[in-house]
Amino acid sequence: MTPPPLSVRLDLIFAALADPTRRRVLTMLLEDDMAVSDVAQPFDVSLAAISKHLAVLAAAGLIRQERRGRITWCKLDPDGMRAASVWMQGFGQFDPVDLDDFERFLRTELRESDDQDA
């Protein structure tokens, strides 16, 4: 199967990252693979809503989902950010995406978002 053109992949990646819930899910998956039900647990939304967020992340290539028996597991796709990272490097002002730095960024964003909600 031929991958979609770069412009389509970038649109999917940046649209996926635009949502704070999806960024929080990515942060959670930085720690370890998780079952869908475990991903949904900290959110005050339905399992169906989380499943839709996971589908967006999977369509963008940021995560992979794998069925093991009756449980669907989610894991980060290590190459998921590569297209966006390479594209941003083309502007000459961005360093390659370091996933540790990205994790710190996401955690900071989530803390600020939680502080604003309080």
C-alpha positions, 0 to 999 in steps of 0.5 A: 500500500502506497503511503499518502502524499507528504502534504496529507500526512502532515495535515493528519499529524498536525490536526491530531496534535491540535487537540489537547486530549490527543496530546494528553493521550500521546503523553500517556503512551510515552510511558508504556503501551496501554489498553484502550480502557486504560487510556480512557480511564483518566478522562471524563468522556465516554469510551466511544469518544476516546476511541475516536481520538485514538482513531485520529491518532492512528490515522495520522500514524502517531500510534498503532493499535493491536488487538490481543484477544478481547483487548485493543492495545495502543502504542506510540509509533516511533516513526509517527513524528518523522514526517513533521520533524523533517518538514519543520527542519526544512525551515532551518530553525527547528532541531530534530524532534527529540521525543524526551523533549517532546514529552516534557513539552506535552507535560508542561502543556497539560499542566498549564491546561489543567491549571487553566481549567481549575 
